[in-house]
Amino acid sequence: MATENYDFVIVGGGTAGLVLANRLTEDSTVTVLVLEAGQDQSSDPRVTTPLLYASLMGSDADWDAVTEPQSALHGKTIRIPYGKILGGSSAINGQVFVPTSKAAVDAWGELGNRGWSWDVLAPYFRKSFTLHCPPPDDPVYDHFHLDYVDADVNGTTGPIDVTFPTDIDNPFPKAWIETMQSLGQKVTNDPFSGEMTGAFTNATSTDPVTHQRSGANTGYLKPARWRNNLTVITGALVYRIILEGSPPEVIATGVQYIHNGEAKTVNAKEEVILSAGVMHSPKILELSGIGDPELLSSLGIPVVVPNKNVGENLQDHPMSGLSFEVRDGEKTLDDLLRQDPVAMERATKQYADSQSGPLATSGILSYAVLPLQGPPPNFLQDASFSSDSCPLSRAQADYHIRLLQNPKEATATFCAQASQGNFGAEAGSTLLQSGFLPGNYFTVAVYILQPLSRGCVHIRSADPSDPVGVDPRYLSHPLDVEVFARHMTYVSTIVSTEPLASLLKPGGRRNAFAPTDPTDVDAMREYIRKTTLSSWHPTSTCSMLPVDQGGVVNERLVVHGTRNLRVVDASVFPITTRGNSMATVYAVAERAADLIKEDLAVRRDL
């Protein structure tokens, strides 16, 4: 069979890859091939139904990474779901749609990436989505306190539909906002302004009419699928990028992959673009000879571009939380999580009949991004950073401390939902699976936003079918433990404050390992070591930085040492996001599409 030729070969049909597929094929003279390891499951009810995302964890739509034993968490292993499916993680996640902060994106530029700032990226956020907000006279607007929404900073014509919940009979979201307001935590601005703290009802990527998931597959690929210049192949496992030449002039000429058990090769006339995600973009680089020479040589892989930074700088938001039993008669999602047949049948019928009810939302409705409460503690001046070997250590530490000392910048997310969390469960489990308690609960989950702990992702062998080794090194940096424990003690203040306190059962049950005194910082340190899980927001394994600062790609997302190999996904973020990463992936991919088009125009003019 003859080798096929395309202008661009995109490895990974996920959140970022499908943005690029759509935008690059707007030019009818450009041919694009997308290679996706997963399948098209866009009609699967587990994908389309917002609340059923938890049923996708560990399924054939999930790569289902399991970390190395975490030394700071008593040797526990942690599962990190990420999408092995057309649409990537946008097809299996909890759909929370919030941006990173102005401070974070401005820091990307300050770390050596000329042309990256909030002012540059903000238009690309708006380009990626359409916010559907009810008018002020709608009861939904009042119930969910949507007065924070600023139309000027939100998208109005983008491919991803973003909506708010509509169930005004649910008392918990309203109580959450009013409780936080009484504590002085009223939201200060729209999240898409880039500068805000406080509590708000978060938007989700959900269609306002069908109340189905809106993801990269439906928003970006579906409108472009008919184009003759776009080809998408699913079930394609890429195992090598074909590279020619020597650094800094290495050229990516094509890609080798396995499809239906057969090895195939495709040529790329312009560029190869890796959008395989935080775990697999560094994996494919290493399999192709770009990475740490010592590691590659030990596995018999010829070194093409030596770069010890590939797969390093892994960041994730470590998460824990506390669950509290609610008063009798309050409705929660616990019966659905336990897959009670009666509850499932009732909710399924309601969703089928009217696209409403508990299945119509992801369940994650209540959000807050908060600074540390009270003055910065003394440990900020005394903290040692020697435990972190990442080249960004000092710069990252300085950035982190600036945030901790600034009451206008958030360092933790608090998100609440009316169901129990699986904190303290056995190793390898996730927040929403197994080990459920009887009864009904309200949970406040907390994750720190700018952890200093740094991990890595690396291949274990030269066999492309072998899973990567993932070691986030959660809480390995002592400052993370201190910040996390202090944020966690604030949960007690929240649940003890009206009107939320009236929805909880006095003296009610709590989750496993919950400390007797949740305001005790010492007890909370030990609690988070027992209960920390992933928030499913890994980033930064192919960081956009100068090589001597830990970089894998430059400010135009081209891999150092190459001329036409790019990485476009969450792995390029040099500093992780304030909150869930999906909205920022869309924005970065939108900007990347313009960068690629600019460079293509220059080459064609030569």
Order of alpha helices (4+ residues) and beta strands (2+ residues): beta-alpha-beta-alpha-beta-beta-alpha-alpha-beta-alpha-beta-alpha-beta-beta-beta-beta-beta-alpha-beta-alpha-beta-beta-beta-alpha-alpha-beta-alpha-alpha-beta-beta-beta-beta-alpha-alpha-beta-beta-alpha
